[in-house]
Amino acid sequence: MRDLFAPRPANRRQFSISKAQLRGAIWLTALAVFVLLPKPFADTAPSAAQVAAER
């Protein structure tokens, strides 16, 4: 087990993210927004073909 009270090195590497990871995160966010947001062009009224099929 690691010594929890040992002095830590002063030159610890900071967390860094690559350009590819950033690009992937942007794509995933855009896809999630596209899928989850309500569609503004969704037709709430039934189409003419649907009305004719119900008759």
Backbone hydrogen bonds, N-H to C=O, Kabsch-Sander energy under -0.5 kcal/mol:
donor,donor_aa,acceptor,acceptor_aa,energy
4,L,2,R,-0.7
6,A,3,D,-1.0
12,R,9,P,-0.6
22,L,18,S,-2.2
23,R,19,K,-2.7
24,G,20,A,-2.3
25,A,21,Q,-2.2
26,I,22,L,-2.1
27,W,23,R,-2.2
28,L,24,G,-2.5
29,T,25,A,-2.2
30,A,26,I,-2.6
31,L,27,W,-2.5
32,A,28,L,-2.4
33,V,29,T,-2.5
34,F,30,A,-2.4
35,V,31,L,-2.3
36,L,32,A,-2.7
37,L,33,V,-2.0
42,A,39,K,-1.1
44,T,42,A,-0.8
51,V,47,S,-2.2
52,A,48,A,-2.3
53,A,49,A,-1.9
54,E,50,Q,-1.3
55,R,51,V,-0.8
